[in-house]
Amino acid sequence: MPAPPRPIRRDPEALFKAAREGDRTALARMLSVIERGGEDARTVGRLAFVESGGGYAVGLTGAPGAGKSTLTDRLIATIRQGGGEVGVLAVDPSSPYSGGAILGDRVRMQDHALDAGVFIRSMASRGHLGGLSLATREAIRALEAVGLPLVLVETVGVGQVEVEIAGAADTTVVVVNPGWGDAVQANKAGLLEIADVFVINKADRDGVRETEQDLRRMLEMSAPSAWTPPIVSCVAATGSNVEEVWAAIESHRAAQEGDGSLVQRRERRLEEELREIVLRRLEVQAWARLKDDRYQELLADLLERRVDPYTAAAALTEGD
Amino acid sequence: MPAPPRPIRRDPEALFKAAREGDRTALARMLSVIERGGEDARTVGRLAFVESGGGYAVGLTGAPGAGKSTLTDRLIATIRQGGGEVGVLAVDPSSPYSGGAILGDRVRMQDHALDAGVFIRSMASRGHLGGLSLATREAIRALEAVGLPLVLVETVGVGQVEVEIAGAADTTVVVVNPGWGDAVQANKAGLLEIADVFVINKADRDGVRETEQDLRRMLEMSAPSAWTPPIVSCVAATGSNVEEVWAAIESHRAAQEGDGSLVQRRERRLEEELREIVLRRLEVQAWARLKDDRYQELLADLLERRVDPYTAAAALTEGD
């Protein structure tokens, strides 16, 4: 008789334990649990939180087509050459697909899938956008908790959510191309705010110097701070100068570890996360309460234009 | 002796009254008041709300460089040829500039600035992004309240905020170009959700047919609904086929007015606005409360990793 099949679903504690012992299938399932949310996600999150904090997370963001996946792929190779293990989260807030599926131009990364020192997972939007931002933070902690010393977080676009996700890392790399123009123009301020390292990828094209000058001008106009983001040119497709990109990331890490700002940055981020979760809970509680008669009355008044939305909102929240 | 100078600052009631009587400077100031927020904005908003609802708002969105400003400019001309007056809001969530300044490629629109039947105003981010989305709704109502029967709302990019702002209109036009690829890829789902009319601008370039097929495929895959967004090609730069774009907008308007879905859409939007304002008020109230000792204790526990953020958030909100 064949052996009985392994149980497909394990309780979150068992999943966490197995993942900690090196079971990568358990780790993948744990990330699915986190992505889905709910009670099991809370349990896994609690267990991972206590064991996290020992790793280092690098975020990569930039316009679609900037070559983030190729650069991520090269950085994985650089890290592996140094002997370190690495976890990679490929986050796509606009995609409903996730889990095992590595999408489109990420196929390249699958070369590393046979390497036991590399764990790659894509995460996509399940429901609310902000939820993905919170889920990514938990996923980073899960990877840290199972002992991965480095986590690369690649996001797909340069929208607000992508910027939030990338900005949740310890070092944030903003990838641009020579002649970065229209596509990024609309979000330059947001990118400048989160960038610790600028990478001009596809630097074999025309316009590298102009792009570098453009970035420098932007940096000069911004508020002075202890760290000035270096601007590194590379050609990820050929691997040219990718080691300098990694060196810039390591310099930023060393600077932050040296002056204590890493601890401050993590504490600030954790407080922000707490506040966001508090807000989400309040939201859920508020919507539950808004089903009541008082809400229905005010809504009817609003739709008849007897009351404006701000006055109605004030009436609904005045008891708080 | 010269006459005493006119008072520069008028109270919100006087501003609203003057704007209603056709004073465009007063209208511009009223929009500044709305943009700034605060008590005066509430007063103006209350007055405008009661008088609003008689106009029609058309939102235009699409990737930077898609030609939205040029198309908007042409649509203004088309509307003016029909004899109607029109208000235009050019919304840029990423820019700190606003007010009278018409930015960059919007200079062209200034040709219409001498036309008393056209009122153009740019709005930009003052503080929180979501705030601009709410402020835009109030600005649309202000333009309606002073008697402008049509309002065009042009947003700058295709990020989440831009999509929200454009989606607050009665008809939303999504502008793409032949070969719309990477730049929009990341946000196709979001655009599909809000589009009532697709415009392929710069249709004198290669790839119009492929882009149309691509859009059709997307539309076929999406949930069936009463209205199927038409796909109209044009060359805004020359004015070619822009009248067909306007005709498509008017068809959508007629369809919505005919089957009663416009009323439903506006009611749903108003309820969403109410909920968003309620949430913002709860947020402000929550942060005020979070200064207390209990919060500081839990925050210290969190930073020492004695408690995870979700458990801490539950403890902070359990009394609600």
Interface residues (C-beta under 8 A of the other chain):
Chain A: R42 G45 R46 F49 V50 S52 G53 A63 P64 G65 D92 S94 S95 P96 L129 V156 G157 V158 G159 Q160 V161 G181 D182 A183 Q185 A186 N187 K188 A189 G190 E267 L270 E271 E273 L274 R275 I277 V278 L279 R280 R281 L282 E283 Q285 A286 W287 L290 L298 L299 L302 L303 R305 D308 P309 Y310 T311 A312 A313 A314 L316 T317 D320
Chain B: R42 G45 R46 F49 V50 S52 G53 A63 P64 G65 D92 S94 P96 L129 V156 G157 V158 G159 Q160 V161 G181 D182 A183 Q185 A186 N187 K188 A189 G190 E267 L270 E271 E273 L274 R275 I277 V278 L279 R280 R281 L282 E283 Q285 A286 W287 L290 L298 L299 L302 L303 R305 D308 P309 Y310 T311 A312 A313 A314 L316 T317 D320
